[in-house]
Amino acid sequence: MPRSVRRVTVCLDGSPQGEALVRQAAALARRLPAGLIGLRSLQRPSPSPPETFARGTGAIHEVLEHQAAQEQALVLAARNAFAAVVRPFGVEAEFRPVWNDDPQAIARAADGDLVVLGRPRLPGLPEALTAERLLLKASRPVLVVPEDWDEDLGRRVLIGWNGSPAARQAVDQALGLMGPDAAVTILIVDEAAAAESAVELAGTLGAAGVRTAVQRADSHGDGVAEAITAAANAARADLVVLGGYSRSPSVERWFGGVTRSLLASARHPLLLSHVPEAARGAVIDNDGAAGPATLAAYR
C-alpha cells in the first residue's frame, strides 16, 4: 500500500488567503480521510512604551502578566477562527499556535505526514515555515497550493520524472492523494531519465489500478520547469508531483533549478518530496532498484 496520510498540517496566518488554504486542507483531510493540524503563526504583542520603562519586581510582574493575557487572547481568537472554518468539513482538527520567534516551528510542522502551504507564501508566516525550509529540514512531503486554486486535486496528475530517489519517494507519497479514477502522466523532459525507468514506473502504477501514460518533452532551451508547466497546462493537471532538490540545494540556490523555479511560479498544486543525501540508500539500492520504502510496496 502507498504511504498513508494520517494527519495533514496546514501552515496558516490570519489573512483571507490563509482562511482559503485551511478550506483546501480541510477538504483534502476529509477525502483522505485524515486528521487536520492547523499551525497558526502568531506575532507576539510588543510592550507599550510605558511598559518598557517598568522598574521594580511588582511593576515588571504586572507587565509580564499583561503580556501573557494578550497572548492568551490572541491564541483564543485564532483558535475560534480556525474552528469556525473547519467545522463544516467534519474532520478531526487540532489547533496549534506557533509564535513568530519559536525556534521549534519546523519541528511543529513536521508532526503531520503532509505539510500544506500556500503560494505565494502567506504574509504572516515566519521565514522558518517556507516551502524550501520545510522540504529540506522537516523530512515531510510539502503540498503547495496556489491561492486562487478552488478545485479538488489528485484526479489528473503529472509526474515530473527524473528517476531520482526523491522522485520515487514523491510518487510513493502522491498515491495517497490520488482519487480512485486518477489519470497520471509521467513526463520526462529532455534526457532527465531513461525511458525504461518511466515504462517500469507506468507498469507498477498500472498494477495498482492507476491509468498511466508516458510522455516525453523537449525544453528547447527554455528550462525544465517551463516544460513541466506547459505539460501540466495541456493535461489540465490538478497535481504536479516532483522530487524536490534532487541536486544539491546549494547548487539550486546559486545556479537555479527546477524546484526553485516551480516554487516561485507554480500554477498548479505541487507535491514535493526531498530525500537527504545521507538517507538515499533507504529509498533506492545500489543497483537502482526500488527500495522497500518505495515502489515495491505499492500493491
NUGU-8398 format. One line per 10 residues: number of its first residue (from 1); their letters; for each residue x, y negated, z of N, C-alpha, C, O. Coordinates in pm, whole numbers, plus 50000, padded with zeros to 5 digits. Example, Ala and Ser with C-alpha at 12.3 -4.5 7.8 and 13.67 -1.06 7.14 Angstrom:
# NUGU-8398
1> AS> 51319 50569 50780 51230 50450 50780 51320 50330 50780 51424 50332 50846; 51285 50225 50708 51367 50106 50714 51290 49997 50787 51341 49886 50804
END
This chain:
# NUGU-8398
1> MPRSVRRVTV> 50084 50120 50000 50000 50000 50000 50087 49875 50000 50197 49877 50056; 50040 49765 49937 50115 49641 49945 50114 49587 50087 50030 49625 50169; 50206 49500 50115 50212 49442 50248 50082 49369 50278 50034 49291 50196; 50025 49394 50395 49901 49329 50431 49930 49194 50493 50031 49175 50561; 49840 49100 50471 49847 48969 50534 49745 48970 50647 49625 48965 50623; 49794 48975 50768 49703 48979 50883 49672 48840 50936 49565 48816 50990; 49769 48749 50920 49748 48612 50969 49806 48513 50868 49919 48528 50822; 49727 48413 50837 49769 48307 50746 49794 48182 50829 49708 48140 50907; 49912 48122 50813 49942 47995 50879 49928 47882 50778 49992 47884 50673; 49845 47785 50809 49832 47667 50724 49892 47549 50798 49855 47522 50912
11> CLDGSPQGEA> 49984 47478 50733 50050 47362 50791 49973 47237 50749 49963 47208 50630; 49920 47164 50845 49832 47053 50812 49863 46929 50894 49933 46934 50995; 49808 46819 50848 49813 46694 50923 49670 46640 50930 49576 46714 50904; 49654 46514 50965 49519 46459 50979 49466 46391 50856 49365 46321 50865; 49528 46410 50741 49486 46344 50618 49371 46419 50551 49350 46537 50580; 49297 46354 50460 49195 46425 50383 49254 46541 50303 49188 46644 50285; 49377 46524 50254 49443 46634 50182 49465 46754 50275 49451 46870 50234; 49499 46725 50400 49517 46833 50497 49388 46907 50524 49389 47030 50538; 49278 46835 50530 49148 46899 50552 49111 46988 50434 49061 47098 50453; 49135 46940 50312 49107 47021 50194 49193 47147 50191 49147 47254 50150
21> LVRQAAALAR> 49318 47135 50234 49407 47250 50237 49358 47354 50337 49367 47474 50312; 49307 47309 50452 49252 47402 50551 49136 47480 50491 49122 47600 50516; 49052 47414 50412 48941 47485 50349 48992 47593 50254 48939 47704 50251; 49095 47560 50176 49153 47660 50085 49208 47779 50164 49184 47894 50129; 49281 47750 50272 49342 47856 50352 49235 47941 50421 49248 48062 50431; 49129 47875 50469 49022 47949 50536 48948 48040 50437 48912 48152 50471; 48926 47990 50315 48862 48073 50213 48948 48194 50179 48897 48304 50160; 49079 48173 50172 49170 48284 50145 49169 48383 50260 49165 48504 50237; 49173 48333 50384 49172 48422 50500 49044 48505 50505 49047 48622 50541; 48932 48445 50468 48805 48519 50466 48808 48630 50362 48757 48740 50386
31> RLPAGLIGLR> 48867 48601 50247 48869 48701 50140 48963 48817 50168 48938 48928 50124; 49071 48794 50242 49175 48897 50254 49129 49026 50323 49156 49131 50264; 49065 49032 50437 49044 48929 50538 49165 48919 50631 49241 49014 50648; 49180 48801 50691 49292 48777 50781 49254 48669 50880 49158 48595 50860; 49330 48660 50988 49313 48550 51081 49381 48426 51027 49464 48433 50936; 49346 48312 51084 49400 48185 51039 49461 48109 51156 49399 48094 51261; 49585 48062 51136 49652 47978 51234 49663 47838 51175 49723 47820 51069; 49607 47740 51243 49620 47602 51199 49734 47536 51274 49722 47507 51393; 49844 47512 51205 49960 47447 51265 49951 47298 51234 49987 47254 51125; 49902 47222 51332 49874 47080 51310 49990 46994 51360 50026 46997 51477
41> SLQRPSPSPP> 50046 46918 51270 50155 46826 51305 50098 46702 51374 50003 46641 51325; 50157 46667 51488 50113 46551 51564 50231 46460 51596 50341 46507 51623; 50206 46333 51592 50308 46233 51625 50294 46196 51772 50187 46155 51816; 50402 46210 51846 50395 46173 51988 50366 46023 52001 50427 45943 51931; 50275 45986 52090 50247 45843 52109 50367 45774 52173 50431 45829 52262; 50396 45655 52128 50508 45579 52183 50462 45499 52304 50348 45451 52307; 50548 45483 52404 50511 45400 52520 50486 45257 52476 50549 45208 52381; 50396 45190 52543 50371 45049 52515 50491 44967 52564 50566 45014 52650; 50509 44845 52511 50622 44762 52555 50630 44746 52707 50740 44758 52762; 50519 44719 52780 50530 44708 52925 50579 44838 52990 50654 44835 53088
51> ETFARGTGAI> 50534 44953 52935 50573 45081 52995 50723 45106 52984 50782 45173 53069; 50785 45053 52881 50930 45075 52865 51010 45003 52972 51129 45030 52990; 50945 44909 53043 51015 44836 53148 50982 44888 53288 51017 44826 53388; 50914 45003 53293 50875 45057 53424 50999 45090 53506 51097 45145 53455; 50994 45055 53633 51104 45083 53725 51047 45145 53853 50935 45116 53895; 51128 45232 53912 51086 45297 54035 51014 45427 54008 50952 45444 53903; 51023 45519 54104 50967 45654 54087 50817 45650 54059 50769 45719 53969; 50744 45571 54136 50599 45566 54120 50558 45514 53985 50469 45570 53921; 50621 45406 53940 50585 45347 53811 50618 45441 53695 50540 45455 53602; 50735 45503 53702 50775 45596 53596 50681 45715 53592 50643 45760 53484
61> HEVLEHQAAQ> 50643 45766 53709 50549 45879 53715 50415 45840 53652 50354 45920 53581; 50371 45720 53677 50246 45672 53619 50254 45664 53468 50158 45699 53398; 50368 45618 53417 50388 45612 53272 50384 45751 53211 50322 45773 53107; 50451 45846 53276 50454 45984 53225 50315 46046 53226 50278 46118 53133; 50238 46019 53330 50102 46072 53335 50016 46013 53222 49937 46084 53159; 50034 45885 53198 49959 45821 53089 49998 45881 52954 49914 45905 52867; 50128 45905 52938 50177 45966 52814 50117 46105 52795 50074 46140 52685; 50115 46185 52901 50060 46321 52893 49911 46318 52861 49863 46401 52784; 49839 46222 52919 49696 46211 52892 49671 46175 52745 49578 46228 52683; 49753 46087 52691 49740 46051 52549 49766 46172 52460 49694 46194 52363
71> EQALVLAARN> 49868 46249 52493 49900 46367 52414 49787 46470 52420 49751 46529 52318; 49730 46490 52538 49619 46584 52552 49498 46540 52470 49430 46622 52409; 49473 46410 52469 49361 46358 52391 49383 46380 52241 49290 46415 52169; 49507 46360 52195 49538 46383 52054 49518 46530 52017 49460 46561 51913; 49566 46620 52104 49552 46763 52077 49405 46803 52074 49364 46878 51986; 49327 46754 52169 49185 46789 52174 49112 46742 52049 49033 46817 51991; 49137 46618 52008 49071 46566 51888 49110 46647 51764 49025 46678 51681; 49238 46680 51752 49286 46758 51637 49227 46899 51640 49189 46952 51535; 49220 46959 51758 49163 47094 51771 49016 47095 51728 48973 47184 51655; 48940 46996 51774 48798 46990 51739 48779 46967 51589 48688 47025 51528
81> AFAAVVRPFG> 48863 46884 51529 48853 46859 51385 48882 46987 51305 48814 47017 51208; 48985 47060 51348 49020 47186 51281 48905 47287 51293 48867 47351 51195; 48850 47300 51413 48742 47395 51435 48620 47362 51349 48554 47452 51298; 48591 47234 51334 48475 47193 51254 48491 47231 51107 48394 47270 51043; 48612 47220 51055 48637 47255 50915 48631 47406 50894 48580 47453 50792; 48685 47481 50989 48699 47626 50973 48569 47700 51002 48544 47806 50945; 48486 47646 51090 48369 47718 51141 48280 47777 51030 48239 47892 51043; 48249 47704 50922 48160 47761 50821 48216 47886 50751 48140 47961 50690; 48346 47908 50760 48406 48022 50690 48399 48151 50771 48419 48260 50717; 48371 48140 50900 48353 48259 50982 48477 48343 51001 48467 48465 51019
91> VEAEFRPVWN> 48595 48281 50998 48719 48357 51018 48769 48336 51160 48740 48235 51224; 48845 48432 51207 48909 48419 51339 49022 48317 51326 49117 48339 51251; 49011 48207 51398 49106 48098 51380 49168 48056 51513 49104 48062 51618; 49293 48015 51505 49367 47969 51622 49433 47836 51589 49496 47821 51484; 49419 47740 51678 49478 47609 51659 49607 47598 51739 49612 47635 51856; 49712 47548 51672 49840 47529 51740 49896 47391 51706 49925 47364 51589; 49912 47304 51805 49976 47175 51778 50126 47189 51769 50185 47272 51838; 50188 47110 51685 50334 47104 51678 50373 46957 51670 50330 46886 51578; 50453 46910 51764 50492 46770 51768 50600 46743 51665 50677 46831 51629; 50605 46620 51620 50699 46583 51514 50845 46604 51554 50932 46615 51467
101> DDPQAIARAA> 50872 46609 51685 51010 46628 51731 51035 46768 51783 51134 46792 51852; 50946 46864 51751 50959 47001 51801 51069 47075 51725 51055 47096 51604; 51178 47118 51792 51285 47189 51722 51245 47331 51681 51316 47395 51603; 51132 47380 51732 51086 47516 51701 50975 47517 51596 50903 47617 51584; 50960 47410 51521 50849 47401 51426 50852 47515 51325 50748 47574 51295; 50970 47546 51272 50980 47653 51171 50943 47787 51232 50872 47866 51170; 50990 47813 51355 50958 47940 51421 50809 47953 51444 50754 48063 51434; 50742 47843 51476 50598 47849 51499 50523 47878 51369 50422 47949 51371; 50570 47825 51259 50508 47854 51130 50525 48000 51091 50439 48058 51025; 50637 48060 51133 50669 48197 51094 50587 48300 51168 50601 48420 51142
111> DGDLVVLGRP> 50501 48258 51261 50416 48355 51331 50315 48420 51237 50267 48530 51265; 50283 48356 51128 50192 48415 51031 50266 48500 50929 50389 48493 50919; 50191 48580 50854 50251 48663 50748 50262 48587 50616 50334 48629 50526; 50191 48475 50607 50192 48391 50487 50177 48247 50533 50092 48217 50617; 50260 48158 50478 50254 48016 50515 50196 47939 50396 50245 47949 50284; 50091 47861 50422 50024 47783 50318 50059 47636 50335 50045 47580 50444; 50106 47575 50227 50143 47434 50226 50072 47365 50109 50028 47429 50014; 50062 47233 50118 50006 47155 50009 50115 47094 49924 50228 47077 49968; 50078 47060 49799 50168 46985 49712 50091 46868 49652 49985 46889 49593; 50141 46746 49664 50268 46710 49729 50262 46730 49880 50154 46749 49936
121> RLPGLPEALT> 50377 46726 49943 50383 46750 50087 50291 46654 50161 50289 46534 50134; 50216 46709 50256 50125 46626 50333 50203 46517 50406 50309 46545 50463; 50154 46394 50405 50233 46282 50458 50266 46293 50606 50366 46236 50650; 50184 46366 50684 50209 46373 50827 50295 46488 50873 50318 46504 50993; 50344 46570 50779 50425 46685 50820 50570 46644 50843 50622 46560 50769; 50635 46701 50944 50777 46672 50965 50862 46739 50857 50815 46829 50788; 50985 46696 50844 51074 46749 50742 51098 46898 50759 51125 46969 50662; 51087 46947 50882 51110 47089 50907 51007 47177 50837 51035 47293 50809; 50888 47123 50809 50782 47204 50750 50766 47179 50600 50655 47177 50549; 50876 47159 50531 50874 47152 50386 50878 47294 50330 50922 47387 50398
131> AERLLLKASR> 50833 47310 50206 50834 47443 50144 50976 47498 50137 50997 47617 50163; 51072 47414 50103 51210 47461 50089 51263 47515 50221 51321 47624 50225; 51245 47440 50329 51299 47486 50457 51227 47609 50509 51291 47700 50563; 51097 47614 50494 51024 47731 50539 51063 47855 50459 51078 47964 50515; 51079 47837 50330 51114 47950 50245 51250 48008 50283 51268 48130 50286; 51345 47919 50311 51481 47964 50337 51503 48010 50481 51590 48093 50507; 51423 47957 50575 51452 47984 50716 51345 48062 50791 51373 48117 50897; 51225 48067 50739 51117 48133 50812 51101 48280 50774 51031 48354 50843; 51164 48322 50664 51154 48462 50617 51008 48504 50597 50970 48617 50628; 50929 48413 50547 50789 48440 50516 50759 48390 50375 50817 48291 50331
141> PVLVVPEDWD> 50668 48458 50304 50628 48403 50175 50555 48272 50194 50483 48253 50292; 50574 48181 50100 50514 48048 50107 50419 48032 49988 50457 48054 49873; 50296 47994 50018 50197 47966 49914 50176 47815 49908 50132 47753 50005; 50210 47755 49793 50198 47610 49776 50076 47583 49687 50068 47631 49574; 49982 47505 49741 49856 47479 49671 49849 47331 49632 49857 47245 49719; 49834 47300 49503 49819 47160 49462 49696 47097 49526 49596 47164 49548; 49704 46968 49557 49598 46904 49633 49465 46899 49559 49360 46890 49623; 49467 46903 49427 49341 46896 49353 49288 47034 49313 49197 47044 49232; 49346 47140 49370 49304 47275 49333 49176 47310 49408 49173 47300 49531; 49071 47350 49336 48943 47381 49401 48888 47516 49358 48768 47541 49372
151> EDLGRRVLIG> 48974 47604 49306 48931 47737 49263 48986 47843 49359 49076 47816 49439; 48931 47964 49347 48991 48078 49416 49124 48109 49348 49155 48054 49243; 49201 48197 49409 49327 48236 49345 49343 48388 49353 49287 48454 49440; 49422 48441 49260 49451 48584 49259 49375 48663 49154 49377 48786 49157; 49309 48594 49062 49238 48666 48954 49320 48670 48826 49321 48771 48755; 49388 48560 48796 49473 48552 48677 49613 48514 48725 49640 48398 48757; 49701 48611 48729 49830 48595 48795 49943 48598 48692 49946 48683 48603; 50033 48505 48706 50153 48501 48622 50274 48528 48709 50295 48457 48808; 50353 48627 48675 50476 48660 48748 50595 48612 48666 50617 48658 48554; 50672 48520 48723 50797 48480 48659 50904 48582 48696 50953 48583 48808
161> WNGSPAARQA> 50938 48668 48602 51017 48788 48633 51162 48772 48591 51191 48745 48474; 51252 48790 48687 51395 48794 48654 51464 48917 48710 51586 48929 48704; 51384 49009 48767 51439 49135 48817 51515 49124 48947 51571 49224 48993; 51517 49009 49009 51594 48990 49132 51522 49051 49252 51401 49076 49246; 51595 49076 49362 51528 49123 49484 51418 49029 49531 51314 49074 49579; 51440 48898 49517 51338 48802 49558 51212 48816 49473 51101 48807 49526; 51229 48837 49344 51113 48854 49256 51037 48981 49290 50914 48983 49291; 51111 49089 49317 51046 49215 49355 50966 49198 49484 50854 49246 49495; 51026 49129 49580 50957 49108 49707 50835 49019 49688 50731 49042 49750; 50846 48917 49602 50733 48828 49576 50616 48905 49516 50501 48882 49554
171> VDQALGLMGP> 50644 48995 49423 50538 49075 49363 50471 49162 49469 50349 49174 49474; 50552 49223 49553 50501 49306 49662 50406 49227 49749 50298 49276 49784; 50444 49105 49784 50361 49023 49872 50239 48967 49800 50136 48943 49862; 50250 48946 49669 50138 48891 49594 50024 48991 49575 49909 48950 49560; 50055 49119 49578 49949 49219 49556 49836 49203 49656 49719 49224 49622; 49869 49167 49779 49766 49150 49879 49674 49032 49852 49565 49025 49909; 49717 48939 49766 49637 48821 49735 49554 48838 49609 49468 48754 49579; 49579 48945 49534 49510 48963 49407 49368 49016 49429 49343 49099 49516; 49277 48966 49348 49141 49016 49352 49130 49154 49290 49225 49200 49226; 49017 49222 49307 49002 49359 49257 49009 49370 49105 49044 49476 49054
181> DAAVTILIVD> 48976 49264 49034 48980 49267 48887 49092 49179 48833 49079 49121 48725; 49199 49168 48907 49308 49079 48868 49372 49120 48736 49387 49239 48708; 49408 49021 48657 49484 49042 48534 49619 48974 48553 49625 48856 48589; 49727 49049 48529 49862 49000 48558 49943 48993 48430 49944 49086 48350; 50012 48881 48412 50108 48865 48303 50248 48861 48363 50277 48778 48450; 50335 48950 48317 50475 48950 48360 50553 48873 48254 50563 48917 48139; 50607 48760 48292 50672 48671 48197 50824 48676 48215 50876 48657 48324; 50894 48702 48104 51040 48693 48102 51077 48574 48013 51044 48572 47894; 51144 48478 48070 51187 48360 47994 51333 48379 47953 51418 48412 48035; 51359 48356 47825 51493 48374 47770 51540 48517 47799 51469 48612 47767
191> EAAAAESAVE> 51655 48532 47859 51708 48666 47889 51718 48684 48040 51817 48740 48089; 51617 48637 48115 51624 48640 48261 51626 48781 48317 51678 48803 48426; 51569 48878 48244 51564 49016 48292 51558 49109 48172 51519 49071 48063; 51598 49233 48196 51589 49334 48091 51443 49370 48068 51364 49379 48162; 51408 49391 47941 51270 49425 47908 51227 49553 47979 51111 49568 48016; 51323 49646 47996 51289 49774 48060 51237 49754 48203 51147 49825 48248; 51297 49657 48275 51253 49636 48413 51112 49582 48418 51036 49617 48509; 51075 49498 48321 50939 49445 48317 50839 49555 48281 50729 49561 48337; 50877 49642 48187 50789 49753 48150 50770 49846 48268 50659 49895 48293; 50878 49871 48341 50868 49956 48461 50775 49892 48564 50692 49961 48625
201> LAGTLGAAGV> 50789 49762 48585 50701 49692 48679 50556 49700 48633 50467 49722 48714; 50533 49681 48502 50396 49689 48449 50336 49827 48474 50218 49839 48507; 50417 49930 48457 50368 50065 48481 50331 50088 48626 50231 50152 48656; 50413 50034 48717 50386 50050 48859 50259 49976 48899 50177 50027 48975; 50244 49854 48848 50123 49777 48877 50000 49844 48816 49894 49847 48877; 50016 49897 48694 49906 49967 48630 49861 50088 48710 49742 50116 48719; 49958 50159 48769 49923 50275 48852 49848 50233 48978 49775 50313 49036; 49866 50108 49018 49794 50056 49135 49660 49996 49095 49590 49939 49179; 49623 50008 48966 49493 49960 48921 49491 49816 48874 49383 49758 48860; 49608 49757 48850 49615 49617 48808 49636 49610 48657 49730 49671 48605
211> RTAVQRADSH> 49551 49536 48586 49568 49516 48442 49689 49426 48420 49695 49315 48472; 49785 49475 48342 49913 49406 48330 49957 49399 48185 49938 49493 48108; 50017 49286 48149 50078 49268 48017 50214 49204 48034 50236 49124 48126; 50307 49239 47945 50441 49181 47947 50452 49079 47836 50412 49104 47722; 50508 48964 47868 50521 48856 47770 50662 48798 47777 50718 48783 47885; 50718 48768 47662 50848 48703 47655 50830 48560 47604 50740 48532 47525; 50916 48471 47650 50910 48332 47607 51051 48276 47596 51142 48322 47665; 51066 48179 47509 51195 48111 47492 51178 47968 47543 51083 47898 47506; 51270 47927 47628 51260 47792 47683 51298 47685 47583 51266 47568 47603; 51365 47724 47474 51408 47630 47370 51488 47513 47429 51483 47401 47379
221> GDGVAEAITA> 51560 47544 47536 51643 47442 47598 51569 47344 47685 51630 47251 47739; 51437 47361 47702 51358 47267 47783 51359 47301 47931 51317 47219 48012; 51405 47420 47967 51407 47461 48106 51313 47576 48132 51205 47584 48073; 51354 47666 48222 51273 47783 48255 51144 47742 48325 51038 47797 48296; 51153 47646 48417 51033 47602 48489 50927 47550 48393 50808 47578 48410; 50969 47477 48293 50874 47424 48194 50810 47536 48115 50691 47531 48084; 50890 47639 48082 50835 47753 48008 50734 47830 48093 50631 47875 48042; 50762 47845 48222 50669 47912 48312 50540 47833 48323 50431 47890 48319; 50551 47701 48336 50432 47617 48346 50348 47625 48220 50225 47631 48228; 50412 47624 48104 50339 47633 47978 50265 47766 47968 50149 47770 47925
231> AANAARADLV> 50331 47875 48008 50267 48006 48003 50151 48013 48102 50048 48073 48073; 50169 47953 48220 50062 47952 48319 49941 47874 48269 49827 47914 48291; 49967 47763 48201 49857 47685 48143 49783 47767 48038 49660 47768 48034; 49860 47834 47951 49798 47912 47844 49714 48027 47899 49610 48061 47844; 49761 48087 48009 49691 48201 48069 49582 48157 48165 49510 48241 48221; 49568 48025 48186 49477 47971 48287 49501 48040 48421 49407 48080 48490; 49628 48053 48456 49665 48125 48578 49616 48052 48702 49619 47929 48709; 49570 48130 48799 49533 48072 48928 49633 48111 49037 49611 48082 49155; 49742 48175 48997 49851 48205 49090 49976 48235 49009 49976 48319 48919; 50084 48164 49042 50215 48189 48981 50304 48249 49090 50316 48193 49199
241> VLGGYSRSPS> 50367 48361 49059 50447 48435 49157 50592 48430 49114 50625 48455 48998; 50679 48398 49209 50820 48377 49174 50909 48412 49292 50873 48388 49408; 51023 48470 49262 51126 48486 49364 51194 48351 49386 51250 48294 49292; 51189 48300 49508 51242 48168 49536 51391 48169 49565 51439 48253 49641; 51463 48078 49504 51608 48066 49525 51678 48200 49504 51748 48250 49592; 51656 48257 49386 51727 48381 49351 51876 48357 49344 51956 48447 49369; 51914 48232 49309 52054 48193 49315 52078 48126 49451 51985 48110 49529; 52200 48089 49476 52233 48019 49599 52155 47888 49607 52150 47813 49509; 52092 47858 49723 52021 47732 49736 52110 47610 49713 52063 47508 49664; 52238 47621 49748 52328 47507 49726 52347 47482 49577 52359 47367 49534
251> VERWFGGVTR> 52349 47590 49497 52358 47574 49352 52233 47504 49300 52241 47416 49215; 52116 47545 49353 51992 47482 49311 51991 47333 49346 51943 47251 49268; 52043 47299 49462 52042 47159 49504 52131 47074 49414 52094 46963 49376; 52249 47127 49380 52344 47047 49303 52311 47045 49155 52326 46942 49089; 52266 47156 49102 52250 47165 48957 52104 47181 48913 52076 47193 48794; 52013 47181 49007 51873 47202 48972 51844 47350 48958 51936 47432 48955; 51719 47385 48948 51684 47526 48936 51534 47541 48922 51458 47446 48939; 51493 47664 48892 51352 47693 48868 51270 47665 48994 51165 47601 48986; 51317 47711 49109 51241 47694 49233 51217 47547 49263 51104 47506 49289; 51323 47469 49260 51310 47327 49293 51221 47254 49192 51142 47168 49231
261> SLLASARHPL> 51234 47289 49065 51152 47223 48963 51004 47254 48982 50921 47164 48972; 50971 47380 49009 50831 47416 49026 50774 47359 49155 50658 47318 49158; 50854 47355 49261 50806 47294 49385 50774 47147 49366 50684 47093 49429; 50850 47082 49278 50830 46939 49257 50710 46909 49168 50652 46800 49177; 50672 47005 49082 50571 46971 48981 50465 47078 48960 50395 47077 48858; 50450 47172 49055 50358 47284 49036 50215 47236 49013 50163 47157 49091; 50154 47284 48907 50014 47251 48877 49921 47365 48915 49799 47350 48910; 49979 47479 48951 49901 47597 48988 49948 47641 49127 50060 47611 49166; 49863 47713 49202 49911 47772 49326 50035 47856 49300 50041 47932 49204; 50132 47842 49387 50264 47900 49365 50302 47984 49487 50314 47932 49597
271> LLSHVPEAAR> 50322 48114 49466 50366 48203 49573 50515 48228 49556 50560 48281 49454; 50592 48190 49658 50737 48205 49654 50782 48296 49767 50729 48292 49878; 50881 48378 49736 50940 48465 49837 51091 48459 49822 51143 48456 49711; 51162 48456 49935 51308 48446 49932 51368 48562 50011 51320 48599 50118; 51473 48618 49955 51548 48723 50023 51686 48669 50056 51764 48642 49964; 51720 48652 50185 51856 48609 50219 51959 48706 50164 51935 48826 50159; 52071 48653 50123 52173 48737 50061 52212 48855 50149 52235 48965 50098; 52218 48834 50280 52259 48940 50371 52157 49052 50379 52190 49163 50420; 52032 49024 50341 51926 49124 50354 51889 49190 50222 51797 49271 50219; 51958 49156 50115 51913 49205 49984 51929 49355 49966 51861 49413 49881
281> GAVIDNDGAA> 52014 49418 50042 52027 49562 50032 51904 49636 50078 51881 49750 50039; 51821 49571 50163 51699 49635 50210 51588 49628 50108 51488 49700 50119; 51604 49542 50007 51499 49524 49907 51531 49601 49779 51441 49652 49713; 51659 49608 49745 51697 49679 49623 51827 49753 49649 51920 49696 49705; 51834 49876 49610 51953 49954 49642 52064 49929 49540 52047 49851 49447; 52176 49995 49560 52293 49967 49477 52276 50007 49332 52349 49959 49245; 52182 50093 49304 52160 50136 49167 52054 50052 49097 52021 50077 48980; 51999 49952 49168 51899 49866 49106 51758 49920 49116 51666 49866 49055; 51738 50027 49193 51604 50083 49207 51530 50012 49318 51591 49955 49409; 51396 50015 49310 51318 49951 49414 51342 50019 49547 51342 50142 49555
291> GPATLAAYR> 51362 49941 49650 51388 49994 49784 51258 50027 49853 51151 50003 49798; 51265 50084 49974 51145 50130 50043 51048 50018 50078 50930 50044 50100; 51097 49893 50084 51009 49784 50122 50937 49723 50004 50857 49632 50021; 50964 49774 49882 50907 49705 49767 50820 49794 49681 50727 49858 49730; 50850 49800 49552 50756 49854 49456 50720 49999 49480 50609 50041 49446; 50810 50078 49538 50782 50219 49557 50665 50240 49651 50604 50346 49649; 50632 50141 49732 50526 50157 49830 50391 50107 49781 50297 50101 49860; 50378 50070 49654 50255 50009 49607 50133 50100 49619 50023 50053 49649; 50151 50226 49598 50032 50313 49600 49993 50346 49742 49895 50418 49764
END
